[in-house]
Amino acid sequence: MVSAIEQGFPSKELGTLAELESWRKEVNRPTYHMHKWWATRLGSVFRAILIGALSDADTDIWEKFYDPVRFPDKTVYDPFMGSGTTIGEALKLGCKVVGSDINPVSVFQVRKALETVDLFELQQAYKTLEAKVKPKIQEAYQSIDPETGLSADILYGFWVMNVSCPDCHAQVDLFDTSIFAKNAYPKKVPAARSVCFRCGYINSTRYDAIQSVCAGCQRLYNPQLGNVTRGNVHCPHCHTGFKIVDAFRESEAVPTYTLYALLILDIHGKKKYIRATESDRLKEAWAKEQLQTGSMLLPTIGITPGHNTDQVLRYNYKEWKQLFNYRQQYCLSLLLQAILEEPGDTCRELLLLLFSGMLEFNNMLCSYKGEGTGAVRHLFSHHILKPEKMALENAVWGTPKSSGCFSTLFASRLLPALRYRQDPFELRIIEEHGKPKSQKKFGLSACPVSSLAESFQSLNQQNRAVVFCTDSAHVDIPDASVDAIVTDPPYFDFVHYSELADFFYAWLRLGLKDRYPEFHAETTRHPREVQQQDAEQFSLALRRVLIECKRVLKPDGVLVFSFHHSRNEGWAAVGDALFSAGLSVVATHPIKAEMAVASPKSQTDAPINYDAVLVCKHVKEASTACLADALDRTLERFNAKVLSLSSFDAPSKLSNGDLFVIAQAEALHTFSEHAGLLLDSSGSPVKLLEFLTFVASRPGDLVNKLTPSAEISAVSG
């Protein structure tokens, strides 16, 4: 059988839809955002991939996208299921599904996304929890409004990291700037708040002001300046200059912080910035005493070295609990203990999942985004663990005007995700004032809720899903039993999922280790995970999984995955893994991946906004070809793909990163047709990395951007 996705793909049409979905992924596909996971792919793209992979060659994928299509006799497998996008979209299409992931945090959140829950029972469990812990947590987040003398709820606390000057040993507050609060859109709303370093007074100013007079001590100062510039500190006491990292290396102490400002709600519900008092700061000491005298539930797991954890280790953090201040530890412990007292397994574990997801907004690696948007910049906003010099403390339980707290996320994240499952929708593009807008279209999909089967053999129409926490190189699936494998493999040199997932795991383990074997260990890191920094080692690890995929895939089935990388080595690693596993690339399709302003994408010179969808099948017999012909065919296909996107993203709007991704994908396609039989002018076989490099070195042919080098022209001619 030749599938529709081997023949074509609606990249252009999906591009507009994907971009609209990506602006609010957590709203448009809330089921996959019940908990943090990295590189969560767009549901609309994977719906189209699944329709194309499971339909006959003459099917129009885009036309079928808005049909209530079902594939009850098809089985779909995802060996790197992450947040469960493939699993959910396949269930919506009526398929039976198998998911596996080596990371227990991934597996837990996918299980919770699938299982049946009574919303009334969940809301009652939440109310019981609220009655137990809300008063105690809110008591810890109370201050005094200096204008009225009345008690006020704290929304956020503003803290600054301290370090001891290596010369004079005085405490230095590590302010990048004295401006700590401004609007998320400062050009529209220029008002800002600045702290006076001399007296601590909170001054009103503008976000771009370079001169202000402190209303507390009448000091003239520049609000833009602080004590730190690009990691270099200027001691205000002795005027010595030193590096932050050097100071912490010498001290071997965990960073301390000073609370200097609060954002409170007055009796009228109005937000107000105030100076933190000694009474406010004593709350931290009080919480420390409570932790020492009470039987508190806190993680004991240490932080181990790694690509994404070394940065916090350089600041002497040794345990995950140290990323939270004492007040946060106290309140989180109260909340966790109360959650674990819930008698119902389903409600307890959903609330535990919510608790875990809430942690990314309630730790001392958060910072302030400002008003006019979600106020909390969570610790994974840059995909690394980055200590914050000017940290933001959230209020854990929160108020209706809070962001990223337990109560607000229950209403804005958990309930919408569960309601979406009951009546899922797709987005349809409509024109409004000449611009594309999205409109919800219901009635196209089945409910993606299923009881979990205990094994592959027990899959049926009542138990349509089975989920494994395992090394995906060894799964309990019979030979040639899966119709399609659709996945998104990890990157080998950027985001190391297990290193970051341990942040959540350290807390989840406290409530799950007695119920799930995969939560017995002290880390989610695993020697068999596909997450190596070295390209060759990554390729070997991926190859193991792909060999298993080939075993379980039916002879005419397809393996489809999305991929992008900015270097030839990344593409060579994936290609070598595919070809050595006995799989061949039979088609590639560019697809808009995420909005261009996504962080950290917007911070790169050549952002990659497109993924390549690689369609693979069991290897068929390769044919001999010369290098020149293969290069010409690759570039011809490349130009065709770029032109096919022209009405959505003109070639001039495609970044060099996008062009590179499209070209490398086509190079994999061409090379797989002649693997081992692609010969240069001397008759010697051309290796994959060489071919990928040749293609990447012909920018003159890539929409005529530059003149090809003489060397490459000679090779290809």
N, C-alpha and C positions, 0 to 999 in steps of 0.2 A: 504494500500500500504506500502510495506517495501522499503525504499530508499537505494540507493547504499552506502551512508555514514554510514548507520547502519551496513553494512556488512564488510566494510573495507575502508582504506584510504591510499593513496600513500605517507606515511610519509617519507620514505627513499628517494624516487625520488624528492619529493618536498623540502626535506631538503637542497640538493645541490642548487636547484633553488632559494629557499628562501634566502640562504646565499649570493648568487650572487646579488640578487635584493637588499638586505638590505645594501650593500655597497654604493649604490647610489639610495636610494629610491626616492629622489626628481627628478632624471633623468629618472628612469625606470617607475615610476607612478606619473608624475608631477602634474596631476589633483588634487591629494589629498594633495599636498604640496604647493598650491598657497598661503597658510597662515599657520602660526603656529598652530598646535594642538598637544596634548600630546598623546603618545601611539598610533600613527597612525600605523595600522597593514598593513601587506604586501598584495598587490593586488593579487599576484599569489596564495597565500594561500587561500584567500577568493574566488577567482575564482574557485579553486578546491572544496572548501566547498560548494559553490552554485551548482556546477555541481552534486556533490554527493547528496545534499539535494533534488534536483529536478528530479533526474533520478531514474529509476527502479533498483531493487536490483541487477540484473545481469549486470549492466553497469560497464565497466572498466573506473574508473574516470581518471586515468592517460592517457589512450588512447584517451578519449574524450577531455582532456585538450587542445590538439592541433587540434581539429576539430572545424569548424565554427558552433558550436551547438547553438540553439536558443530555448527559452521557452516562446513564446509570450502569452501563456494562463496561465502563472504562475504569482502570485503576491508575492513579497518579502517585508518583513517589518524589519526595524532596529529601535528599541526603544532608542538606545544610539548611534546615528549616527556619532557623533564626526566630523571627517574630511570628512566623506562620502564614505569610502572605499566600504562598502557593497552596497550602492546606485549606485556608479559608475560601479562596477563589475556586478551587476545585470542588469543594463541598457545595458551593453556590451553583455550580454547574451539574450537580447531581452525581458526581463521581464518588467512588470509594478512594480513600487516600491513605497513604503511609508517609509518616514523617519521622525523621531521625536527626538528632543533633548530639554531639558529644558534651555539650554544655548543659548542666542541669537547670540553670536559670532560664535558658531558652525553652527547655522542655516543660518546665513548670508553667510558664506563662502561656504556652500554646495549649496545654491541658485545660487551663482555666478559661481560655478563650473559647473552647469547644463545648465544655460541659453544660448541662441543663441546670438552670437555677430559677427558683421562685423569687421574683423581684420583691414581692411583698415580704417574704421571709428575710430577704437580704436587708430591706429597709428597716425591718423590726430589729434585726441584729445590730444595725448601725445605731439605731436609737438607744438600744441598751448600752452599747459601747459609749455613746455620747454622754449618757447619764453617769457612767462610771468615771470617765477621765476628763471630760471637757472642763469642769470647774477647776480641777487641780492644775491642768495645763495652762488654762487662762489666768489662774492666779500667779503663775510664774512669769506671765507676760503682761503685767500691769505696771503702769507708771503714774505719775501725778502731772496733770496739766498745770503748768506754772501760772497760767492766766486765771484759772478758776479754783485751783487747789483741790480739784476733784480727781478721782481715780479714772484712768483712761486705758483703753486697750492698746497694746503695742502691736503695730503692724510689722515693723522691721527695725532691727538694731544695726547701727553702722559701726563697724570695728576697724581698727588699723593695726597691722602687724608691727611688732616691736623687735628691735635687735640691739644688742649691746655694742657700743663703739669699741673697736679693738684697741684704740689709743687711749681715750679718756674714760672708757667703761660706762659712760652715761647711756641711758635708754634713748634710742632714736626711734621716732614714729615714722614708719615707711609710707608716707603719703607721696603718691605720684603727683598729685595736685590737691589744692585745698577745696576744689569743687567736687562734692560727693553726690550731688543729686541734681539732675536736670531732666527735661522732657526727652522722650525717645525721638521726638522730631523737633530738635531745638531751634531750627530756623523758623518754624511755625510758632513755637511757644518758647521764647528765649529765656524765660525765668529759670534761675538756678539757685542752689544753696551752697555756701562756702563756709568752712570752719576756720576760725582764726587760730593759728598755731600758738599764739602767745597766751590768749585768755580762754580759748575754747568756745567763744560765742558763735552762734549760728547766724550768718549774715545772708540776706537776700542780695542776689547779684544777677548778672547775665552769664550765659554759658560761654560767651566769647570775651568777657571783660578782662582787661589787663591791669586795671587799677580799681581798688575798692578801699573804703575806709571802714574799719571794724566799728560796729555800733557799740561794742562792749568796751574797748580800750582805746578807740580812736587811732589805731595804728593804720598807716597807709601800706597796702601790700598788693602784690600781683596774684590774683586768685588762680592763675594758670600754673604757678610754680609750686613744687613740692620739694621733698628732700631726696627724691629718687629720680634718676634719669637713666633709662635703659639698664637697669640692674646695678647702677653705680649710686652709692649713697654719699651725701654730703652731710657730715655731722654738724648740726647747728650749734653745738656746744664748744667744740675745739677746732671745727672746720677741716677735720681730716676727711679724706676721700677713701672709700673702700667699696668692695663688691659685696653684694648681699650673700651670694653663695659662699664666698670665702669666710664671711663672718659666722655663718651657720656651721660650716665645716669645722671651724676652730672651736665653737661653743659646744657642739654635739648635743645641743638642747632643742626641744620642740619649740616652734615659734609661740610666743605669747601675743595676746591682742589686748587693746584697750578700747572699751566702748566709749564713743565720743558723741553720738547723736542717735535720736530715735525718730521714727515716724509714727505718730499716734492718731487715734480717733477720739475727738472730743465728744462731749455729751450730745452734740447735734449730729454726730456721724461725719464731721468734717475732718479731713486729713490735716495734720499739723506737724511740722518739723520742729523738734525741740533739742536743746542741749541735754546730754545725759548727765545725771547727777551721781554723786557718790552712792546714794541710796540705790540707784539703778545698777550701778556696778557691783554692789554687794549681793545682788541676786545671783551672780555667778558663783560667789563664794558660798552662798547658802546652798545652791544646787550641788556643789562639790561635797559639802557636808552630808547632804541627803544620800548621795551616791556611796559614801563611805560607811554610813550607818545602816542603810537599808539593804535588802536583798534584791539588787537590781539586775535586770536581764540585759547584758551588754555583750557584744562580740569580743572574743579573745583572740581571733585569728590575726596573725601578723601579715604585714605587707612584704612580699618577696620581690627581689629585683626583676626588672623586665623593661621592655621597650617603652611601655606606657606608664610604668610606675617609678622609674628611676628619678623622675623629676621631684616627686614628693619625698623620696628617700634622701635626696640631697638636702632637704630641709629637716632631716632627722625624724620624720614621722616613721614609726615602726609598726604601729597597729592601726587597723581600720577605724577603731573607735576614736583615735586621736584626731580624725578629720572633723570631729564634732566638738563643740565646746561643752562645758559641764551642764549648762542649762538644757542644751539640746539632748545630751545623753540622758539626763534625768527624765525629760518629758517623753522622749522616744521609748525609753524603758517602760514607763507607765503605760503608754499606748500599746506597746507590743504585748506586755503581760495581760492587759485586758482583752486584746484580740484573741490570744491563745486560750482564754477562758470560755470563748464562744463554743457551745456544745456541737453545733452542726458543722460537719466537715466542709461542706460546700461553701457556706457563708464565711466560716473561719478562714479558709484559704483564699477566698476572693478578697477579704479584708486584709489579709496578710500580703497579698499581691499589691494591693493599693498602698499599704504601708511601705513596702519595698520601693515602689515607684516614686513615692513621695520623698524618699531620702535624697534624691538628686537635687531637690530644691531646698533642703534643710540640712546644710552642713557649712563648714567654714571655708569651703572652696567656691562658694557662690558670691556673686557680685550684683550690683544694682544696674538694671537696664534703664530705669527711669520711669516716670509716669507716662501715660498714654499708650501703654502696651503691657504685656505680662511683665511685672516688675522685676522678677528674679531671673538672673542669668545663671542657669544651673551649671554644675561642675563639669558636665560633658559637652558644653557648648563648643569646645575646640577639640573634642575627641581625645583629650589628654587629661591627666590629673595635674592641674596647674595651681599651686598655692596662690591665694589672693592676698595681696598687700592691703587692699581696701575691701574687706569682706562684708557680706550682708548676712545677717541672721534673720531667718524667717520665724514665724510664730507657731509652728508645728500644727496645732489644731486649726487656728485661723478664724477669720470672720468673713462675712459675705463680701467684704472689700479686700480680702487677701488674695494672693496669687501663689499657687504651688503648695498649699497646705492640705492637710488630710481632709478637712471638711469640704474645701472647694474642689479638690480633685475627685472626691466621691460624686459630687454633683456634675462636674464638667468632663470627667474622664471615664469613670467606671460605669455609671448608669447609662450614658449615651452609647457606650460600646455594647452593653448588654441589650439595649433597645434596638440598636442597628441590626443585631443578629435576627431579631424577630421579624423585621420588615426591611431587608437590605435594599439599597437603591444603587443605581448607576448615575453618573453625571452625563448629561447631554449638553452639547454646546449650542447656545443660542446667541443671536446678535442683539446687542442693546446699545443704542447710540453709536453704532458702527464699531463696537468692540465686542470680542467674544466673552460671553458669560456662561456660567454653568447653571444647569437646572436639574433637579433631582427627578429621576424616572424610576418608579417603583414597579414591582410585579415581574421583573425579569429573572430573578434569582431565587433558588431554593434557600431555606433557612440553614445557615452554616453551623448548626448545633447538632452534636451527635454524641451518643454514648460511645465510649471508647472500647474497642474490641481488645481482647487479651492477646491476640496473635493475628498474623496475616490470614491464617486459615479460617478464623472466626469472623472475618469481615462479612457483613451482609447489609441489607437496606435499613436495618435498625441500628446496627453498630458499624457506621460507615468509615470510621477512622481508627487507626492504630498508630501510636506514637512511641518511639523508642529513644531512650537516653543511652546512646552507645557509640562506639567507633563505627562510623558509616562504611568502613572497609569490611565490616563483618556484620551483616544484618540478616535477621531470620525471615528471609523472603525466598520463596522457591525460584528456581531458574526460569527465565523467560516468562515471567508472570505479570510484568508491569507494562502498560501501554505507552506511558510517557513519563519521563523524568524531567521535571522543571525545577530549576534551582538558581541560587545566586551564591557562588562560592566566596569564601573569605579572601581578603587581600593578604599578601604575604609580607608587606613592608610598611604598613601604615597603622591601621587600627587592630590591635590584638585583643579580640573580644574577651578571652578568658581573663586577661589581666585586669580589664575594666569591670567585667562581670563580678569579680571577687568583691567589689565594693558592696554590691547587693547581697551576694551569697553569704557574706559574713553575718548578716542579720537574718536572712531567710533560713539559714541552717539551724538557728536557734529554735525555730518552730516546725521544721520539716525533717530533721535528721532521724527522728523516731518513726517516721511514716514512709520515707522514700530512701532506698539504699544509696541513690546517687548524691544524697546530701550528707553522707558519712564523712567524706574526706574534708580536709581543711582548705581546699582550694578547688576552683573549677579548671585549673590548668591540668593538662593531660599529655603524656608523652606521644599520644597518637593524634592529637589535634592537628588540623591543617592550618598552621599559623606560624610558619617559619620566616625568619628575616632573610635567610639565604635563598636565592632564587632556585638553586639546584635542589636544596632540601625541600623547599616548598613544592617543587614539581614532583618529587618522589612521593611526598605525602599525598598530594592530590591524585597522583596516578593510582595509588592503592584504592582510593575511593572510587575512581572511575572504572577500574577493573571490576569492582563489585557492581557498579551500575550497569556495565555491559552484560554481566552475568544475569542480572534480574530483568533486563530489558528484552522485550519480545523482538524477534528477528527484524520486523518491519517497524518497530517503535522508534521514537525520537527522544534524544536527550537535548534539552534546550536550556541554555543558561545565559544570563547577562553578565557582561564583564567590561571593565575599562581599566586602563593603566597608562601611565605617562612615559613608560620606558620600554624599549625593545625587549629587555630582559624579562619583564613581566609577561609579555605576550609569548615569548619563547618558552617560558616555564609552563604556561597553560597548554600551548601547542604540543610540547614534548610529552606532557602528561596524557593528553588526549590520544596522540598517535601511538604511543607505546602501550596504551590500554586497549588498542584495537578499535578506536573510534575515529570517524572522519567528519570534517566540517562540510556540510552539503549546502549551506546557505547562511548568509549573514544579513542582518537588518539593523540600521541605526535607529535608536529611539531616544527621545528626550527623557532624561533620567530624573533630574530635580531642577528646581528653580535656580537660576544663576546666582542669586544672592545668598544661597545656603552657605552657612559657615561650616568649615573653613574654605569652601570653594571660592567665595568672593575675594579671598585674600591672595589668590594666586595670579600670576601674570597671564597664564594661558589656561583658564579654568576648563574643566571637562564637564560639559552639560549633557553629553550624549553617552549612552551605553551602547555597546554592540550586543545584539541578540545573536548568539551562535547556535545554529541548528546542527546537531550531530546525529550520525547513525552508525550502525556496524560498518566496519571498513569494507569497501568494495575494492576490486582490483585497480591498482594505480596504473597510470600510463606514463610513458617517457615524454619529456619536454625539455626544450632548451631554455636557459635562463632568460634570454631576450624575449621569447614569446610569452613566458610566464609573467614577466614584468609588465609587458604591454597589456596582457589580459587583466592583470590585477588593477592597473591604472584605468583601464576602460570601465571595469566594474565600479571602481572608486568614483569616477566622474559621473557615472549613471546614478549612484546613490546620492551624491551631493546634489545633482540636478533635481532628483526626486523630492528633495527637501526645499527646493527653491521658493515655493510659494509660502512656506512657513518660516524658514530661516534662510534668507539669501546667503549664498556662499560668503559674501563679505561679512556676514554676522556670525558665521561659524568661527570659533576660536581655533588657533593652531592646535590646541589640545583635542578639539572635536575632530578636526581633519586627520590628526594622527590616529585617533581611535578607529575611524572609518577605514583608513588605509590599512592599518594593521589587521583589522578583521578580514578584509578582503585578501590580504596576503596569506593569512591562515587558510582561507578557503581554497585559494589557488594551490598552495603548497600541499594541502591534504590530497589533492587530486593526483599529485605526482610524488608523494612521499618516497624518498629513496631513489627516485628516478628523475629528479630534476638536475640537469647537468649544465655546467658552465662551458665556455668555448673550448676548453681543453678536454672535455669529456669527464671531468671529475664531478662527483655528486656535490650539490650545494646543501649546506646545513640550514636548518630552519632559522637560526639567529642571523646567519648571513643574509638570507633572503629577506627577512624582516628589516634588516638594516639597509639593504639595497632599496627597498620600497620607501622607507622613511627618508632616504637620502635623495629622493627625486622630487623635491618641492616644486621644481619648475613645471612638472606635469600635474601637480596637485592644484587644479584650477588656475594654472599659469601664474602662480604667485611669485616665483623666482626662476632664475635660469639654472638648469641642472648642471652639476659639476661635470667637467670634462671626463673625469675618471669614470663616473657612473654612466655617462653617455657612451663611453667606449665599451664598457662592459655590456650594456644593454643593446648596443648597436651591432 
